[in-house]
Amino acid sequence: MKPVFSFCVLLLFIIADTSCMHKSNNYTITGDYMIIGHPGGFVASPTINYYLISNGQVREDTTVLYGVLPDDISKFNFNIVLSAAKYDSVKNLPSSIPSELLSRNNQTIGKYIPDVGYTDIRTSVNGVAYRWTFPADQSSSSMAIQQIISSINAAFK
């Protein structure tokens, strides 16, 4: 009986150790980047996907819990590298940020619509970090803002 108990305890430690190793697969963000997510609204999933465009890749974080958005970008876990074709389709988004947004850091831009959600964008331009929240209704925003949000939503919905 004692060898069976010892084996069970050892097996429990091995399982616990390997499950913790899976969660520590963090990707370090360097250089300029763009992070895009679509939190808020009614969702059927307990997690929200966020995407990172950086260093010639698009990466996805599938572990962000609904309602628990990281303020610090180092808390994201961009654990999935998407295809080169996906990167080719979105690689120009970071350089398409309208210059008018650079003077509106940390702002919500657009009209809030209950239960529809919003687009969360975090980016670094020449080493300066920016963050914006874009509710679904962008009708009062400039054409340049409407175009970039439309492009982002089409690429990452």
Secondary structure, 3 states (H helix, E strand, C coil): CHHHHHHHHHHHHHHHHHHHHHHCCCCCCCCCCEEEECCCCCCCCCEEEEEEEECCEEEEEEEEECCCCCCCHHHCCCCEECCHHHHHHHCCCHHHCCHHHHHCCCEECCECCCCCCEEEEEEEECCEEEEEEEECECCCCCHHHHHHHHHHHHHCC
